[in-house]
Amino acid sequence: VTRDVTWEDSLLVGLEGALLGCAYYLLFCRSCGSAVGFILYSSGSELAYLRDLFCFFKDSIMCYFLKNQMIIEASKVNFPAVTLKK
């Protein structure tokens, strides 16, 4: 993926929650080894629009605001709702 984010070659299958029945690859931070997101490989039709996209966990990443040069946890940032289906 990049020097900082990697993914394992083995597919995982969601056994509960939002990814129930989905096959996906986990994304890892190379520096700390934490899971920071996933790449959805296969899913039902309701999540099909996310296949092959990099999906990051908001509580695992930091955001940098260029305007005021602040670093803040992504979980504390209000991201406007957008649809990826378009």
N, C-alpha and C positions, 0 to 999 in steps of 0.2 A: 504494500500500500504506500507507505513512505518510510523514511528512516525512523520515525517516531511511533508510528502505528503499524502493527503487523496483524496478520490473521493466520490461524491454524488451518492446515489442509483438511482436517477431519470435520465432517458435517455433524452438527448436533441436532437433536429433535426436541422440540418443545413439548413438555409433558403436562404443563399447566399454564395458566395465565394467558396473556395476549398472544403468545406464540404457540399455543396448543396445536399440535399436529404439524407445525411448520418445521422445515429443515433450514438451518442457518449456520453461518460461520461466525465465531466470536472475534471481535476486534480487540487487540490488547495494546496497552501503552508499553513500549519497549523499555522505557526508563524505570517504571515502577512495577510492571507486570500486571496491572489491574485491567479487568475487562472494561472497555470504554464504549462498546456498542456491538453491532452485529451487521452482517450482510445477509439478507433474506434470500435463500436459494429457491425454495418452493413453499407454496402456501395455498390456502383456499382463495376463492375469488375476492373476498373482502379485503385481503391484504396484497393482492396481486400487483397493485400499483407501486408497492415498495420493493419488489424483487430487484436484485442487483444494485440497490442503492446502499450507501453507507448511512446507517442509522446509529446515532450516538446517544448514549444515556446522558441526560442533562445533569445528573448529579455526579458525573464522572469527568466533566470537562470544565475548563475555565475560559472565560471570554475576556478579550482585551478591547476596550473602547478607545478608538483612535482619537476621537474628539477631545476627551478629557484625560486620556492616558491612564485609565483605571483598569485594574484586573478584578474580576468578580466571578463567583461561581455561576455557572450557567443555570443552575436550579433557581437562582434568585433573579434571573432576567425574565421579563415578560416577552415571550416571542409571539408575534401575532399569528393567529391561526391562518394557515394557507392550505390549499388543496393541491396535492401532487397529481391528482387525476387529470388535470388540465395539461 
